[in-house]
Amino acid sequence: MTATPEPIAGDAAGVPFVALPPAGGERPSAPLVVAWHLLDAPRTGAAFAAAVPMRDLDAWRVFLGLPLTGSRLPADGWDGLMQLAFEDAVLKLYEPVMVGAAEEFARALPRLRERFGIDAGPIGVMGGSAGAAVAQLVVAEGDAEVAAAVLVSPVVQLRRAIEAGARAFGFSYPWSEESEAVARRVDFVARAAELARRGPAVLVVAGAEDEPEFREPARELAAALGDRAELATIPGMGHALAEEPGTDPAPQTAHAAAVDRLATAWFAQHLGGRSAAS
């Protein structure tokens, strides 16, 4: 196993990132994997890079920060973010985070290619929970051709994710026409044919102990995508991939290490970013 290089922190078109260079060294032809973190732990790009670094992958790994997180948190920090969720979880939290991140990607990608001298080689996307919804939006709606995707504890159907939050925090979400439209947009079981037409190889990673509102849509998505998708279920894993508070880089947990191995192998197979360990 190669040593983990020092992460490169920066900003691409206003989007904060943490990048790790290819295991085989920097070069224009190297594949590129872009990743978005969870709103649960790990909840920043730097923390996600520590949890799932894919250190043996011969590809650039760039972990983008989600809107309203990290250095872009509301003035009251995570308390302010949670206040937005209680005011309107869909329109004030999930839509600006998920849709905003997908829109930012189009601006950030050419800056990242320029910054690291990457040609128009193969692209992979990875996300955890809300970040996985971003990855799916990029595949379904973006201009970039995505060859492979890894979706971890994914938000596949926003409506069901809202149901899980409502049960956990004891509230009833008041759906409106506007929030219903967002939920339809973030329903990738219903949009599976769109994802399949774009052609990426998709690995869906679910925790056996995750809530059914996440675990069941993940299984349904993998089934709907057919031969281009696989479902991997990790025993004992819940929703999060790191210990709280999940904002700073921390030692890799056993479950994150399992995700790391799966993601490394998937991207090595489908991007040509061979594993240095292979």
C-alpha positions in Angstrom: 0.0 0.0 0.0 1.3 3.4 -0.9 1.6 6.2 1.6 -1.2 8.8 1.6 0.2 12.0 0.1 -0.4 15.3 1.7 -3.9 16.6 0.7 -4.0 19.6 -1.5 -6.6 22.2 -0.4 -7.9 24.9 -2.7 -10.9 26.5 -4.3 -12.3 25.9 -7.8 -14.8 28.5 -9.0 -15.8 29.3 -5.4 -16.1 25.6 -4.4 -13.7 24.5 -1.7 -11.9 21.2 -2.3 -9.4 18.7 -1.0 -7.5 16.8 -3.6 -5.2 13.7 -3.6 -2.9 13.0 -6.6 -2.9 9.6 -8.4 -1.0 6.8 -6.8 1.1 6.5 -10.0 2.0 10.2 -10.1 0.5 13.3 -11.7 0.0 13.2 -15.5 -2.4 14.7 -18.0 -4.1 11.3 -18.8 -4.9 10.4 -15.2 -8.6 9.6 -14.5 -10.5 12.0 -12.2 -12.9 11.0 -9.3 -15.0 13.8 -7.9 -16.6 13.2 -4.5 -19.2 14.9 -2.3 -19.5 14.2 1.4 -22.4 13.4 3.7 -24.4 15.8 5.9 -23.7 13.2 8.6 -20.2 12.4 9.6 -17.9 12.8 7.6 -19.5 16.2 6.8 -16.7 18.1 5.1 -14.5 17.4 2.1 -11.4 17.0 4.3 -13.1 14.6 6.6 -14.5 12.5 3.7 -11.0 12.4 2.1 -9.7 10.9 5.4 -12.5 8.4 5.6 -12.4 7.2 2.0 -9.1 8.3 0.5 -8.8 5.5 -2.0 -5.1 5.9 -1.6 -4.1 3.1 -3.9 -6.2 4.4 -6.8 -4.2 5.7 -9.8 -6.5 8.6 -10.3 -7.0 12.1 -9.0 -9.5 12.2 -6.1 -11.1 15.6 -5.5 -13.5 16.0 -2.6 -15.7 19.0 -3.1 -17.4 20.8 -0.2 -21.2 21.0 -0.3 -23.0 24.3 -0.2 -23.9 25.4 3.4 -21.2 23.2 4.9 -17.6 23.6 6.1 -16.3 27.1 5.3 -19.7 28.0 3.9 -21.8 27.2 6.9 -24.5 29.7 8.0 -23.5 32.4 10.5 -24.7 30.2 13.4 -22.7 27.2 12.2 -24.3 23.8 12.3 -27.0 25.1 14.6 -27.9 27.5 11.8 -27.9 24.7 9.3 -30.3 22.7 11.5 -32.5 25.7 11.9 -32.9 25.8 8.1 -33.8 22.2 8.1 -36.6 22.7 10.7 -37.9 25.7 8.7 -38.1 23.8 5.5 -35.9 20.7 5.1 -36.5 20.4 1.3 -36.4 24.0 0.1 -34.0 25.5 2.6 -31.6 22.6 3.1 -31.7 19.7 0.6 -32.4 21.7 -2.5 -29.7 24.3 -2.1 -27.2 21.6 -0.9 -27.9 19.0 -3.5 -29.0 21.0 -6.6 -26.5 23.7 -5.7 -23.6 21.3 -5.6 -24.6 19.7 -8.9 -24.7 23.2 -10.5 -21.4 24.1 -9.0 -19.7 21.1 -10.5 -20.1 22.4 -14.0 -18.1 25.5 -13.1 -15.6 23.7 -10.9 -14.6 20.9 -13.3 -12.7 23.0 -15.9 -10.9 24.8 -13.1 -9.9 21.5 -11.6 -8.6 20.3 -14.9 -6.6 23.4 -15.4 -5.2 23.5 -11.9 -4.0 19.9 -12.0 -3.2 19.6 -15.7 -5.7 16.9 -16.4 -6.8 16.2 -19.9 -10.4 15.2 -20.8 -9.9 11.7 -19.5 -12.5 9.4 -17.8 -14.5 10.8 -14.9 -15.9 9.0 -11.9 -18.2 10.5 -9.2 -18.7 9.4 -5.6 -21.0 10.6 -2.9 -22.2 9.7 0.5 -25.9 10.3 1.5 -26.8 13.8 0.3 -23.5 13.8 -1.6 -24.7 10.7 -3.4 -27.8 12.6 -4.6 -25.4 15.2 -6.0 -23.5 12.5 -7.9 -26.8 11.1 -9.3 -27.8 14.6 -10.4 -24.5 15.1 -12.2 -24.9 11.8 -14.0 -28.5 12.4 -15.0 -28.4 16.1 -15.8 -24.8 17.2 -16.3 -22.8 17.8 -19.4 -19.8 15.8 -18.3 -19.6 12.1 -19.4 -19.3 10.0 -16.3 -17.9 6.5 -16.7 -18.4 5.2 -13.1 -20.2 6.1 -9.9 -20.1 5.0 -6.3 -23.1 5.8 -4.2 -22.7 5.3 -0.4 -25.6 5.3 2.0 -27.3 7.2 -0.8 -30.2 9.6 -0.8 -32.0 7.9 -3.7 -35.5 9.1 -3.0 -35.7 12.5 -1.2 -39.2 11.9 0.0 -38.2 8.9 1.9 -35.1 10.6 3.3 -37.4 13.4 4.6 -39.7 10.7 6.1 -36.7 9.3 8.0 -35.7 12.7 9.4 -39.3 13.4 10.4 -39.5 10.2 12.3 -36.2 10.8 14.0 -36.9 14.4 15.0 -40.6 14.1 15.6 -42.1 16.4 13.0 -44.3 16.3 10.0 -43.0 17.9 6.8 -45.6 20.1 5.1 -45.2 19.2 1.4 -46.0 22.0 -1.1 -46.0 22.0 -4.9 -42.5 23.4 -4.9 -41.1 20.8 -2.6 -42.9 18.1 -4.4 -41.2 19.1 -7.6 -37.8 18.8 -5.8 -38.7 15.4 -4.5 -39.6 14.2 -8.1 -36.3 15.5 -9.3 -34.5 13.6 -6.5 -36.2 10.3 -7.1 -33.7 8.2 -8.9 -35.7 5.0 -8.8 -38.2 6.8 -11.0 -35.3 8.3 -13.0 -33.3 5.0 -13.3 -33.8 4.9 -17.1 -32.2 8.4 -17.4 -29.2 7.2 -15.3 -28.9 4.0 -17.4 -29.0 5.9 -20.7 -26.0 8.0 -19.6 -24.1 4.7 -19.3 -22.0 4.8 -16.1 -21.1 1.7 -14.1 -22.8 2.2 -10.7 -21.8 0.7 -7.4 -24.5 1.2 -4.7 -23.1 0.7 -1.2 -25.6 0.3 1.6 -25.2 -0.3 5.3 -27.1 -3.3 6.6 -28.0 -1.3 9.7 -29.0 1.9 7.9 -32.6 3.1 8.1 -35.0 1.5 5.7 -35.7 4.8 4.0 -32.2 4.7 2.7 -31.5 1.0 2.5 -34.6 0.0 0.5 -34.4 2.7 -2.2 -30.7 1.8 -2.6 -31.6 -1.8 -3.4 -34.4 -0.7 -5.7 -32.1 1.6 -7.6 -29.5 -1.1 -8.1 -32.2 -3.5 -9.4 -33.6 -0.8 -11.7 -30.2 -0.1 -13.3 -29.7 -3.7 -14.3 -26.5 -5.0 -15.6 -24.5 -1.8 -15.2 -25.0 -1.7 -11.4 -24.1 -3.7 -8.4 -25.3 -3.5 -4.8 -22.9 -4.1 -1.9 -24.2 -4.3 1.6 -21.8 -3.8 4.5 -22.7 -5.8 7.6 -23.1 -3.7 10.8 -22.8 -0.4 9.0 -25.4 2.3 9.7 -25.6 5.6 7.8 -22.5 7.6 8.8 -19.0 6.7 7.8 -17.0 8.5 10.6 -17.2 9.2 14.3 -18.8 12.5 15.4 -18.3 15.4 15.1 -17.1 14.4 11.6 -15.8 17.9 10.6 -12.1 17.2 10.7 -9.9 14.4 9.3 -10.1 11.4 11.7 -8.9 7.8 11.8 -10.6 5.6 9.3 -13.3 3.4 10.8 -13.7 -0.3 9.9 -16.8 0.5 7.9 -15.2 3.4 6.0 -12.3 1.1 5.3 -14.7 -1.4 3.7 -16.3 1.3 1.6 -12.7 2.5 0.7 -11.8 -1.0 -0.6 -15.0 -1.3 -2.6 -14.7 2.2 -4.2 -11.0 1.7 -5.0 -11.7 -1.6 -6.8 -14.8 -0.2 -8.7 -13.0 2.8 -10.0 -9.9 0.9 -10.9 -12.0 -1.5 -12.9 -14.2 1.1 -14.7 -11.9 4.1 -15.1 -8.7 2.4 -15.9 -7.3 4.0 -12.7 -5.5 0.8 -11.6 -5.0 0.1 -8.0 -1.4 0.4 -6.9 -2.0 -2.6 -4.7 -3.0 -4.8 -7.7 
